[in-house]
Amino acid sequence: MSRAAPMALLVAALIALAIAAVGLGSTPIPPERVIAALLGWGERTDQIVVWNLRLPRVALAACAGAALALSGALLQRTTRNPLASPSILGITDGAALGVLVFLFAFSDEANLLQVPVVWQPLFAAGGAALFALAVTLLAGRDRGDPMRLILYGVTLAALAHAAVVLMMIVGPVYRSGQALVWLAGAVHQAEWRDAAIVAAALMAALPLLVRLAGPLDQLRLDGASAFATGLPVEAVRATALVLSVALAAAAVSVAGGIGFVGLVAPHAARLLFGSAAARELPAAALLGAGMVLGADLLVRAAFQPIEVPAGAVTALIGAPYFLFLLTRMGRLNA
């Protein structure tokens, strides 16, 4: 079997999952009618339901999952730490805090924004960048020790989460309710503009990801060896880190704090497709999209008509895996 065949199977599985997700709802739509509506055929009612009500949710789940998975893959490559991910290093919580500041500062009593929504991802990016910089500076004092990097990240993530909780307690009820969407990591209120924000970030990142594939493979060497091969190590690391923060911020700004996708998806991609960046990055993106899309499909099927956040499922999957990695690294370092 060629190397392209497993990737094609993964794409096919993701498409099948998306069709199933579009068909699920208060009025189920069979797969053949979903496909007809997507192609502009079939009944007018099906087309309205599919394109206006269900497809934005599916698109946002897939795009957010892909962005978080790529962010995690870049972080793990940059830090050479298998435990690194946006949620564990405080980037997700920092982005969520930025969104909360934006909502509290610029929404009125009717939960209507008084400024263009395009500013929301910028505030998310600012919060994510602030916490990423703090973790990087703190870890730099300990020469990038992997375990200390994780400890600093977890501590700063807890600090950001505490700030968010405090804002919800002291703030008006209407704004607290609005903020819960981002804290839960849910996609059920998705609109096309939300999916477009993350899709635009992914498209903007694509050329850089292609150019970084080779240098990211060189980063698997230690710093001195990578530099000896002619790689501008610090420039590559800085570019990958900025790209990782931007992707995580874009996802969190509209989909909320969906945790552990950036940890699990890159590991699964390396297990299935190897460690070459040219294969790992697209595989991680597809697996991350499938994780969030599958989690949202699961909670919709299990708890309908109650809207349960997809982030609850990804946390149930990712948290035990994180503990497994943490204990294994602890034994290796003992």
N, C-alpha and C positions, 0 to 999 in steps of 0.2 A: 504494500500500500504506500503510495507516495505521501510526502509530507503535507501536500495540499488537501488530501482526502479527509483527515481528521478535522481540519479547520472547516472544511465544507460541511461536514456533519454537525459541527458546533453551530454554524450559521443556520443550517436547516432546523436544528432543535430550537434555536432562539426564535425563528420565524413561526414555528408551530406553537411555541409558548405564547407569542404575541397574538396569534389568531385566537387561541383559546381564551386569553385575557380579554380581548375585544368582545368575544361572544358572551362572556359571563356578565350577568347583571340581573336586575329585577325581572326583565324579560329576556331570557336567553335567546341568542341568535346562533343557529347552527353554523359550522365552519364554512359550508359552501355559500351561505348567504353573506357571511362576513367577507369572504374573498370577492364575491360579486359586488358588494357595496364598496370595497376598497378600490375596485377597478372602475367604479362609476356605473355599474349595472344594477339590476335588481330593483327592489321597491324603494320609493323615495323615503319612506319612513326609516328603513334600514340605513340608508345613506346618512340621514340626519343623526341618528343615534350613534352610528359608528364614527363618523368624522367629527361631530361636534361635542359628543358627550364622553365617549370611551377611548378613542384613539389618543387624545391629548394626555390622558393618564398613563396609557401604555408607553407612549413616546417619552414622557418625563421619567418614568421608572427606568426604562432602558438607558436613556442618556445619562441620568444621574448615576446609575450603577456603573456604567462604563467610565465615567469621569472619576469616580471614587477609586475604582480598581486601578486605573492608570496612575492616579496620584499615589496610591500605595506602592505600586511597582517601582515608580521613580524614587520614592523615599527609601525603599529597601535597597535599591541599587546605589543611591547616593550615600547612604549611611553605612552600607554593607552590614545591615542589621536585619535579620528576618522578622523581628518583632515590630519594625517600624510600620506605621500606618497613620492616615490622617486623624482617626479617632483616638488613637493611643498617644500620639505626640501633641495633642492639644489643638491641632489645626482645625478640626471639625467644631470643637467647642468655641474656639476663638472666632470662627466664621459665624457661628450661631449667635454669639454675643454681639458681633457687628450688626447682624440683621436685627436683633432686638433693639439695639440703640437706634437704628434707623426707624423702626416701627414706632417706638415710643416718642421719638423726636418729631416725626413728620406725619403722623396719622391723627385724625380728629376723633370726636366721640362716636361717630358712626363707622369707625374703622376704615375710613376712606383716606387714602394717601393724598397729601397736599403738594407733593412733588412727583415728578415722573418716576415710575418704578425702575427705570434703567439705573438709578442710583443704588438700588438695593444690592446688586452683586458687588458694587464697588465698596460698600460698607462691609460686606462679608469678606471680601478680599483683604481689606484693611485689618479686620480682626484676625483673620487667619495668618496674615503676614506678621503681625505683631507677636503672636504667640509662637510662630515658627522661628522668628528671630530670637525670641527669649530662650527657647529650648536650645537652639544652635549655640548661642553665646554661653549658656550655662554648661552645656556638654563640652564645649571647646576648652573650658578650664580643666576638664578631666581627660583631655586628649581623646575625646570621642568614645569613651568607654561605653560599650553597648548597653550594659545593665543600668548605668547611671543615666544614659540618654532616655531610657524608658521611664525611669523614676522621675526625672525632671518633667517629661511629657505628661505622665499621669498626674503629677502634682499641679502643673499649670492647667491641665484640663479640669481638674477639680476646682481650681480657683475660678476659671471661666464659668463653670456650671453654677458655682455658688453666687457669682455676680448675677447670672441670669435669674436664679431663684429669688434673690433679693429684689431685683427689679420687678418681678411678678408680684411679690408680696406687697411692696410699697406703692406700686403703680395702680392705676385705675383698672377695674375689673374688665372693661371692654378691651383694653390693650393686652391684659394677661391672657384672655381667651384667644386673641389673635396670635399671641406668641406660642401657644401650645402646639400649633401646627409644626413649627420648626423644631421644637424640643422633641416631639414624638417621632419625627422622621416619616411623615406621611405624604402620599401623592394623590389622595382622593379629591383634592380641590384644584387639580391641575387645569391649566388653560394652555392654549397653544403658545402664548407668549412665554410661559414658564419653560416649556420644552425647548423653545427657540433659543432661550438664553444659554442653556447647557449645550445644546447642539452647536451654537456659534462658538462656544469655548472649545469644544472638541475639534471643530473644523479649523479654528485658528491654531490649535496645538499640533495638528497633524503634520504640517511640514517640519516643525521642530522635532517631533518624535521620530520622523524618518531620518533626519540628519543626526540625531543623537543615538541611533541604534548601535552603530559601530563604537563610538566613544563609551557608551554604557557597558558594552562588553569588556572594554579595556579597564573599566573601573572595578572589575572583579579582582584585578591585581591589587596588591598593596600600593599605597601612594607613590613610593619611590620607584617601583617597577613600572607603574603606569606612566609616570613622568619620563622614565628612561625610554619609553616607546615613542616619545614625542607628543604625548597627550597633554594639553593644557588642563591639568586636573582640576584646579580651583574654578576655572571658568566653566568647565563642564558640570561640576557639582552645583555651582551657583545657578546655572541655567536650568538644570533638572529640578532643583529645589523651588525656584520661582514658578516653573511650570506646574509642579506638583501642588503648590499652594493655590495657584490660579484655578486649576481644575477642581480641587476640593471646594474652594470658595464658591465657584459657579454652581456646583451641585447642591451644596448646603443652602445657598441663598434662596433656592426655590423648593427644594425637597426636604430640607431639614437635616437633623443630625442622624442620618442613617449610619449606624455604626458597623464596624468590622468587615465591611465589604472590601476595603482597601487592604486588609490583612489577609483574608482568606483567598480572594480571587487570584492574586499573584502567585501564591503558593500552589494553588491548583493548576495554574497555567504552566508553571515550571515542572510540576509532576507529570502533566500530560504531554507537554510540547517541548520540554527541554529548557535550558537556561539561556539560549541565544536570544538577545533582545528583540531581534526581528520577528521571532515567533512568540516570545513571551508577552510582549506588549499587546498585540492584537488579540491573543488568546485571553489575556487578563481582562481586556475591555469587554469581550463577548461574554465571558463568565460572570463578570460583575453586573452586566446588563441582565443576564439570566437570573442572577441571585435576587436582585431587587424586584424584577418582574415576577419571578416565581414566588417570592415572599408576599408580594401584594396579591397575587392570584390566590395564594393559600388562605390568607386572612379573609379575603372576600368570599371564598367558597365556604369557609368554616364558620364565619360569624355574621354572614349576611342576615339582616340589613344593617347591622352595626358596623361602623367604620373603625377598624382596628389598624393602628399604624404598622406599616411594613417593617419599620425599624425594630419592632419588638421581635420579629422572627429572625432578622439578621443578627440581632444581639444574642438570641438563644443559640444560634449556630456558631457565631464567632467567639463568644466569651469562653466557652469550654476549650475551643481550639487555641485561644490565646494562653490560657492557663497551662495547656499541654506544652506549648512552645516555651513558656516561661520556666516551667519545671525542668524541661529537657536542657535548656541553656544553663540553668542553675547547676545541674549535675555535671555538664561538660566543663563548667568553670570551677567546679569544686576541687 
